[in-house]
Amino acid sequence: MSDDDPYLWLEEISGDDALAWVAERNAETADALVADAGFAPLKARVREVLDASDRIPYTARRGAYLYNFWRDAEHVRGVWRRTTLERYRKDEPEWEVLLDVDALAAAEGEKWVWDGARVRRPAYDRALVRLSRDGGDAVVVREFDLGTREFVADGFEVPEAKTRIGWIDDDTVFVGTDTGPGSLTGSGYPRTVRRWRRGTPIEESELVYEAEDTDVSAWGYRDDTPGFERDFVGRSLDFFRSETYLLEPDGTTVRVDVPEDAVVDVHRRHLLVTLKSEWLGRPTGSLLAFDFEAFLAGDRTHEALFTPDARTALAGHCWTRHHLILETMRDVSAHIEVLTPGGDGTGWTRTPLVGVPALSAVGVVDTDPDVSDEYFLDVSGFLQPSSLHRGHIGGDTEVLKRAPDRFDTAGLSVAQHFATSADGTRVPYFVIGPDHTATGPGPTLLYGYGGFEVSLTPYYGAVTGRAWLEGGGTYVIANIRGGGEYGPDWHQAALGAERPRAFEDFAAVARDLVDRGITTPAQLGASGGSNGGLLMGAMLTRHPELFGAIVAQVPLLDMTRFHKLLAGASWIAEYGDPDDPADLAHLRELSPYHRLAADRTYPPVLLMTSTRDDRVHPGHARKAAARLRELGHPVLFHENTGGGHAGAGDNEQAAHNSALVHTFLRKHLT
């Protein structure tokens, strides 16, 4: 393990020498993969999926309209559009195009990427549109008129920054952005919240809240629920701890006094608190309901709407006008219930949500909590294309849209198995592929993430289906610790110095796949991105004998400097603080970049990143590729010039990246 770092110059994102090195590596990768005879047809097949006109256009209701953002072959950067429910029910809905991002990019000479919009309520007549330059997290904000379909002259406009902004009323917004020295935290996010009135300089707007420089960010928002209008501000102390305050009209604040690691949701008279640690005699992972005004007055009377057990965790919740839709997971399989408060806000009752098929992956797409008990539900499975359902709680449901099959599922099946990790923990994983009792071991791709309480749940992966499963490959998803599949405890088991638990879980799944005869080490590939890229670096340096090839996308690999690069300081709560000697010891031990050695045998590795990734610095992948080359190990490197942390800003880039990955895997695993 070495502490020397001769490759710091590769952290200069746009440095001439660094970009020249990137161009050389990209050319090598193109020679090795793009020139492959199978690359072009594979890319075309993937692009066909991404551009397909018969995809489900998922929507968000805003008043009388359903809004959708859409990309296809004709609209590379996409169009923001809307329609009515009546029109949406048609096989080919009629859409009103509000903003054509391709046309805007061409007119302004910028590679704009859509990043969403905040529509003003209750009139739904204006929006705060967010646009990213080539896919970065930083955005510009512009006010947009939905009636004229034009940007508002002299309207609200914020230069490029990692801005947070939202409507207060017709002429006022809450905004946190880069307004000069002291306005950003050490993580690069807003440190201040301002009340900004139309027509005034943003720098002179009223300062209503400040976080500390060491915090991750500050935020403010208006709850404009009719009859319950109120303002909130708060700060994220780190990635998992925060404080929320009610902002009174006189500018004073009242803290919503819950544990710092709890998640707060205020809706009408209700305060919902999701626990990440024990509180009020309730276990970690519980969902508690309080009367909000009584809580502020000191009353801690509550009802437990959800209490976890060893196999069941809370997946999420959302409101309709009169009900709460509760999503839970049991061994990573979804279950949905409807909870209804009694007339006095207590005495909650619960029933299953009707119309949800058994053994399916289900998720709530949208509700309209101020107006009705309408909900939109997506239903799918690993081998089952999505269908979009609409219903009213207590009423009928209808299937609005069905996606067609995108890949041949003949001979494929889905199974869930459990591997035993080094400390005896049972780790679930899904296997999608052919019957290996008949075919014998075959090429297998194992995917994982294992961090930030992110759960990997069943879904219909059309790209994976075409690029990997159709060719005889098997796809495996590992639900390792660090994720949220079994609630906060599952996540916290792999925090900080305990991160190797996630690595051990993934390695256990890899071994179990071999023991079951599904694959062999030479035929087993692994892939992951971002924090999952750290996982891939760990597999490369800790368990190279288990894999025939490894792919790490937008990876985190230098664990001694991550906090100095872009948004890295915001992840200290997940990994530890390299500036703290007590943490540096385990971070150096975790760091794949520092574990690379000349006397080890590593499987071939593909490292992928983006010049425009302003979340995980491209220097992580660049430096690791350079070190591997120096030590004489097989490595390919590809850096997309755009695309941000997603690695791709449009369908062309996404198809290209996917074809690179799967061409690489087929060359080494089949």
Summary of the structure (lengths in Angstrom):
residues: 670
radius of gyration: 24.9
end to end distance: 32.7
largest distance: 72.7
contacts: 2308
relative contact order: 0.10
helix: 26%
strand: 33%
